[in-house]
Amino acid sequence: MAAISGKVVQHNLVAKCCQQNRELSTKYQLHYCTLNRCNSLPPVGGKLAWNGNSTMQRGALSKFRRGVIYCNAASSATAIPFVEKSDFLKLQNGSDIRGVAVDGVEGEPLTLTEPVTEAIAAGFAGWLKKKYDSSKRLRVSIGHDSRISAQKLQDAVSQGLARAGVEVIQYGLASTPAMFNSTLTVDEEFSCPVDGSIMITASHLPYNRNGFKFFTRAGGLGKPDIKDILERAAEIYKNIANEDSKGAETAVSLSVKRVDYMSIYASNLVAAVRRAAGNIEKPLEGFHIVVDAGNGAGGFFVGKVLEPLGAITSGSQFLEPDGLFPNHIPNPEDKTAMKAITKAVLDNRADLGIIFDTDVDRSAAVDSSGREFNRNRLIALMSAIVLEEHPGTTIVTDSVTSDGLTTFIEKKLGGKHHRFKRGYKNVIDEAIRLNSVGEEAHLAIETSGHGALKENHWLDDGAYLMVKLLNKLASARTSGQGSGSKVLTDMVEGLEEPAVAVELRLKIDNQSDLIGGSFRDYGEAVLKQLENTVDSDAKLLKAPVNYEGVRVSGYGGWFLLRLSLHDPVLPLNIEAPSNEAAVKLAHDVLNAVKEFTALDTSALTKFVGA
């Protein structure tokens, strides 16, 4: 597709999409994703031919790198099967929806079929209409990351929205933050602002997964909203199944606009850096910056952000969208991914490296020496930048941040560290709450790389986070404070970092000794026992203020045992000045929880060497 600076590039009308053709994804005619063209806006409508010979195998997929991916599935002559309401509710993943969208992985049956997807989209439309209580026809934008199931789900989402009488606007390959921004942009030429937005993504999860994130101009939806949408979807699905069983032909006119919105979004990022540098056209001229997009949706950052600002980008890698993620998991927390971007920086003698996750709502960086800015170090860097702009403000983080970070924020930077619960939406909502009660907070950030700023509508935007770093580089050179990433490295000088930092995951295998209880009840019982043990041990000190799990200091370090937000797992984080101190902390936890026979403590036992 030629560059079009954000214009509407196509407007199609697809009439009479008959309900009787809508069946399970295993019966659907095959969707496809031409990976070397995924950055073009995709075709609309039409069911694309299923091969129907055999189930797609994971091993077979691994050989594909570019070209056409054919997702084969066993043919089926059955109508849309009945799906329980509880099955819909199981798709909820906090404030997102996630499921299995590609068949072929043993033990992972399809849960996100086209009919289910269509019902979810129609459920969102119903939720949106109730929210706005408006008689006008609503607009909803749709975008997706590079996953191989993106096309078929985009078609199904479009169908579900059209069924509900909503105007459909497709963006094609896009980032999650851009989808939210489309609810704020005011430009009727590009059908903006939209009333709601749907991003088709499952972040860094394996290729066979996919899901949805939803936005309005108020931001991302919360857990109660997602539950409401899924409950609506379950009822809508029931109607679809009933229509199909009666052989009904429900004609739906599918009116779709296609807009290159990523050009608009990227131009706003470019403008932000230019403003920070005093309205210089190419404030990054001479800077060598490499990007690793992990074959996700972040490749746009090179050609649409860095190069217009004058940066040299040679050595950037994995920019092409490829939903099989053949090079590494697109995840700033993944060690292999961070090694890849670090190597690219050192091999190319670059000033800075930037890495994104699949849908670009998370990011991390690497300085010219190969030092990583992720997890606690990224939080420290962002805190330093924000506290220069807003002295004394509160920095809200998740629960697993280090004691050294607290000291850095409060003693060196003069800010306040408010450690809250895990979950990016929890952290963001807490920052919003603090502002509402008079406590100024300008940054909410998780160790995972989700970072949101008050100035950016509290959106967790990995690209905007990196723009804040670019702003610092550009403004520092303009003011004569220095050039190169040493400016950033110097900002985290004095951050105390532990010699040992580990996370052990203690699984709850069953509830045999807690009859009738759920894994959550069982986990809470484990935490209560640990808390009681700590209270009676003079060597250990429980954190006076804590919002999640049991956090304890001792032997110069600390541990946090908490219950996972969604899974039957108790993650244990330990940070200590030495391996000996870390083992002592681990021993104390093991001794406290060893009576719980349904808790798999093998990882903990192995760590302490018992």
ChimeraX attribute file (.defattr): number of C-alpha atoms within 10 A of each C-alpha:
attribute: neighborCount
match mode: 1-to-1
recipient: residues
	/A:1	9
	/A:2	6
	/A:3	8
	/A:4	12
	/A:5	13
	/A:6	17
	/A:7	16
	/A:8	18
	/A:9	14
	/A:10	13
	/A:11	13
	/A:12	13
	/A:13	12
	/A:14	14
	/A:15	12
	/A:16	12
	/A:17	19
	/A:18	13
	/A:19	18
	/A:20	19
	/A:21	15
	/A:22	21
	/A:23	23
	/A:24	21
	/A:25	27
	/A:26	24
	/A:27	21
	/A:28	23
	/A:29	23
	/A:30	18
	/A:31	23
	/A:32	19
	/A:33	23
	/A:34	18
	/A:35	23
	/A:36	14
	/A:37	17
	/A:38	23
	/A:39	19
	/A:40	15
	/A:41	19
	/A:42	19
	/A:43	12
	/A:44	22
	/A:45	21
	/A:46	12
	/A:47	17
	/A:48	13
	/A:49	15
	/A:50	20
	/A:51	19
	/A:52	18
	/A:53	10
	/A:54	12
	/A:55	17
	/A:56	18
	/A:57	16
	/A:58	16
	/A:59	10
	/A:60	9
	/A:61	15
	/A:62	11
	/A:63	10
	/A:64	14
	/A:65	16
	/A:66	15
	/A:67	12
	/A:68	14
	/A:69	17
	/A:70	17
	/A:71	25
	/A:72	22
	/A:73	23
	/A:74	16
	/A:75	18
	/A:76	13
	/A:77	9
	/A:78	11
	/A:79	17
	/A:80	22
	/A:81	15
	/A:82	10
	/A:83	14
	/A:84	12
	/A:85	16
	/A:86	11
	/A:87	12
	/A:88	24
	/A:89	18
	/A:90	14
	/A:91	20
	/A:92	20
	/A:93	17
	/A:94	19
	/A:95	21
	/A:96	21
	/A:97	25
	/A:98	23
	/A:99	22
	/A:100	21
	/A:101	26
	/A:102	28
	/A:103	25
	/A:104	22
	/A:105	15
	/A:106	8
	/A:107	7
	/A:108	14
	/A:109	13
	/A:110	18
	/A:111	22
	/A:112	26
	/A:113	21
	/A:114	24
	/A:115	25
	/A:116	27
	/A:117	26
	/A:118	28
	/A:119	30
	/A:120	30
	/A:121	31
	/A:122	29
	/A:123	26
	/A:124	28
	/A:125	27
	/A:126	20
	/A:127	18
	/A:128	21
	/A:129	18
	/A:130	10
	/A:131	10
	/A:132	11
	/A:133	9
	/A:134	10
	/A:135	7
	/A:136	9
	/A:137	10
	/A:138	19
	/A:139	21
	/A:140	28
	/A:141	30
	/A:142	25
	/A:143	25
	/A:144	29
	/A:145	30
	/A:146	30
	/A:147	31
	/A:148	28
	/A:149	26
	/A:150	26
	/A:151	25
	/A:152	26
	/A:153	26
	/A:154	26
	/A:155	22
	/A:156	25
	/A:157	27
	/A:158	29
	/A:159	29
	/A:160	28
	/A:161	25
	/A:162	21
	/A:163	20
	/A:164	19
	/A:165	19
	/A:166	24
	/A:167	20
	/A:168	24
	/A:169	24
	/A:170	28
	/A:171	25
	/A:172	26
	/A:173	30
	/A:174	29
	/A:175	30
	/A:176	30
	/A:177	22
	/A:178	26
	/A:179	28
	/A:180	28
	/A:181	24
	/A:182	29
	/A:183	22
	/A:184	18
	/A:185	17
	/A:186	13
	/A:187	11
	/A:188	9
	/A:189	10
	/A:190	21
	/A:191	20
	/A:192	19
	/A:193	19
	/A:194	27
	/A:195	22
	/A:196	24
	/A:197	29
	/A:198	24
	/A:199	27
	/A:200	30
	/A:201	27
	/A:202	24
	/A:203	24
	/A:204	19
	/A:205	14
	/A:206	14
	/A:207	21
	/A:208	21
	/A:209	23
	/A:210	27
	/A:211	25
	/A:212	28
	/A:213	20
	/A:214	24
	/A:215	25
	/A:216	22
	/A:217	17
	/A:218	13
	/A:219	17
	/A:220	21
	/A:221	16
	/A:222	16
	/A:223	15
	/A:224	10
	/A:225	16
	/A:226	25
	/A:227	21
	/A:228	15
	/A:229	23
	/A:230	28
	/A:231	17
	/A:232	22
	/A:233	26
	/A:234	22
	/A:235	15
	/A:236	22
	/A:237	26
	/A:238	18
	/A:239	13
	/A:240	22
	/A:241	21
	/A:242	16
	/A:243	16
	/A:244	20
	/A:245	14
	/A:246	9
	/A:247	13
	/A:248	13
	/A:249	14
	/A:250	15
	/A:251	13
	/A:252	18
	/A:253	16
	/A:254	24
	/A:255	20
	/A:256	21
	/A:257	20
	/A:258	24
	/A:259	25
	/A:260	24
	/A:261	27
	/A:262	23
	/A:263	18
	/A:264	19
	/A:265	21
	/A:266	20
	/A:267	15
	/A:268	14
	/A:269	19
	/A:270	20
	/A:271	15
	/A:272	16
	/A:273	28
	/A:274	21
	/A:275	15
	/A:276	20
	/A:277	22
	/A:278	13
	/A:279	12
	/A:280	15
	/A:281	16
	/A:282	18
	/A:283	26
	/A:284	26
	/A:285	15
	/A:286	13
	/A:287	21
	/A:288	22
	/A:289	29
	/A:290	29
	/A:291	27
	/A:292	28
	/A:293	30
	/A:294	31
	/A:295	28
	/A:296	30
	/A:297	29
	/A:298	31
	/A:299	22
	/A:300	20
	/A:301	22
	/A:302	23
	/A:303	13
	/A:304	18
	/A:305	22
	/A:306	28
	/A:307	17
	/A:308	16
	/A:309	23
	/A:310	16
	/A:311	20
	/A:312	19
	/A:313	19
	/A:314	14
	/A:315	19
	/A:316	21
	/A:317	20
	/A:318	20
	/A:319	18
	/A:320	21
	/A:321	27
	/A:322	28
	/A:323	25
	/A:324	25
	/A:325	21
	/A:326	15
	/A:327	15
	/A:328	17
	/A:329	24
	/A:330	31
	/A:331	25
	/A:332	28
	/A:333	18
	/A:334	14
	/A:335	11
	/A:336	15
	/A:337	21
	/A:338	27
	/A:339	15
	/A:340	16
	/A:341	29
	/A:342	26
	/A:343	14
	/A:344	24
	/A:345	27
	/A:346	17
	/A:347	10
	/A:348	16
	/A:349	16
	/A:350	25
	/A:351	22
	/A:352	29
	/A:353	30
	/A:354	26
	/A:355	31
	/A:356	29
	/A:357	28
	/A:358	31
	/A:359	29
	/A:360	29
	/A:361	24
	/A:362	29
	/A:363	31
	/A:364	27
	/A:365	25
	/A:366	30
	/A:367	23
	/A:368	21
	/A:369	16
	/A:370	21
	/A:371	15
	/A:372	20
	/A:373	25
	/A:374	21
	/A:375	20
	/A:376	24
	/A:377	22
	/A:378	24
	/A:379	28
	/A:380	24
	/A:381	22
	/A:382	26
	/A:383	30
	/A:384	22
	/A:385	19
	/A:386	22
	/A:387	21
	/A:388	14
	/A:389	11
	/A:390	15
	/A:391	13
	/A:392	17
	/A:393	22
	/A:394	26
	/A:395	27
	/A:396	30
	/A:397	29
	/A:398	22
	/A:399	23
	/A:400	25
	/A:401	21
	/A:402	24
	/A:403	16
	/A:404	17
	/A:405	20
	/A:406	21
	/A:407	18
	/A:408	23
	/A:409	24
	/A:410	15
	/A:411	11
	/A:412	14
	/A:413	21
	/A:414	17
	/A:415	24
	/A:416	22
	/A:417	19
	/A:418	20
	/A:419	23
	/A:420	23
	/A:421	21
	/A:422	22
	/A:423	20
	/A:424	23
	/A:425	24
	/A:426	20
	/A:427	27
	/A:428	26
	/A:429	14
	/A:430	20
	/A:431	28
	/A:432	20
	/A:433	14
	/A:434	15
	/A:435	14
	/A:436	11
	/A:437	8
	/A:438	8
	/A:439	13
	/A:440	19
	/A:441	26
	/A:442	23
	/A:443	26
	/A:444	33
	/A:445	27
	/A:446	30
	/A:447	23
	/A:448	22
	/A:449	27
	/A:450	27
	/A:451	29
	/A:452	28
	/A:453	21
	/A:454	16
	/A:455	9
	/A:456	14
	/A:457	14
	/A:458	21
	/A:459	25
	/A:460	29
	/A:461	25
	/A:462	26
	/A:463	25
	/A:464	24
	/A:465	23
	/A:466	20
	/A:467	19
	/A:468	18
	/A:469	19
	/A:470	25
	/A:471	20
	/A:472	20
	/A:473	26
	/A:474	27
	/A:475	21
	/A:476	18
	/A:477	16
	/A:478	16
	/A:479	11
	/A:480	8
	/A:481	10
	/A:482	14
	/A:483	20
	/A:484	19
	/A:485	22
	/A:486	15
	/A:487	17
	/A:488	23
	/A:489	18
	/A:490	10
	/A:491	16
	/A:492	22
	/A:493	12
	/A:494	12
	/A:495	18
	/A:496	15
	/A:497	16
	/A:498	16
	/A:499	12
	/A:500	16
	/A:501	18
	/A:502	12
	/A:503	16
	/A:504	18
	/A:505	19
	/A:506	19
	/A:507	20
	/A:508	20
	/A:509	13
	/A:510	17
	/A:511	17
	/A:512	10
	/A:513	11
	/A:514	15
	/A:515	9
	/A:516	9
	/A:517	13
	/A:518	13
	/A:519	20
	/A:520	18
	/A:521	12
	/A:522	22
	/A:523	24
	/A:524	16
	/A:525	15
	/A:526	21
	/A:527	19
	/A:528	16
	/A:529	15
	/A:530	20
	/A:531	19
	/A:532	11
	/A:533	16
	/A:534	21
	/A:535	12
	/A:536	10
	/A:537	10
	/A:538	8
	/A:539	10
	/A:540	17
	/A:541	15
	/A:542	17
	/A:543	13
	/A:544	7
	/A:545	10
	/A:546	15
	/A:547	13
	/A:548	17
	/A:549	22
	/A:550	19
	/A:551	24
	/A:552	20
	/A:553	20
	/A:554	17
	/A:555	16
	/A:556	13
	/A:557	23
	/A:558	25
	/A:559	25
	/A:560	23
	/A:561	25
	/A:562	23
	/A:563	24
	/A:564	17
	/A:565	14
	/A:566	10
	/A:567	11
	/A:568	20
	/A:569	21
	/A:570	26
	/A:571	17
	/A:572	22
	/A:573	21
	/A:574	26
	/A:575	27
	/A:576	25
	/A:577	16
	/A:578	15
	/A:579	14
	/A:580	13
	/A:581	19
	/A:582	25
	/A:583	19
	/A:584	16
	/A:585	24
	/A:586	22
	/A:587	17
	/A:588	15
	/A:589	21
	/A:590	17
	/A:591	11
	/A:592	19
	/A:593	18
	/A:594	14
	/A:595	11
	/A:596	18
	/A:597	15
	/A:598	18
	/A:599	21
	/A:600	18
	/A:601	21
	/A:602	14
	/A:603	14
	/A:604	20
	/A:605	14
	/A:606	9
	/A:607	15
	/A:608	16
	/A:609	9
	/A:610	8
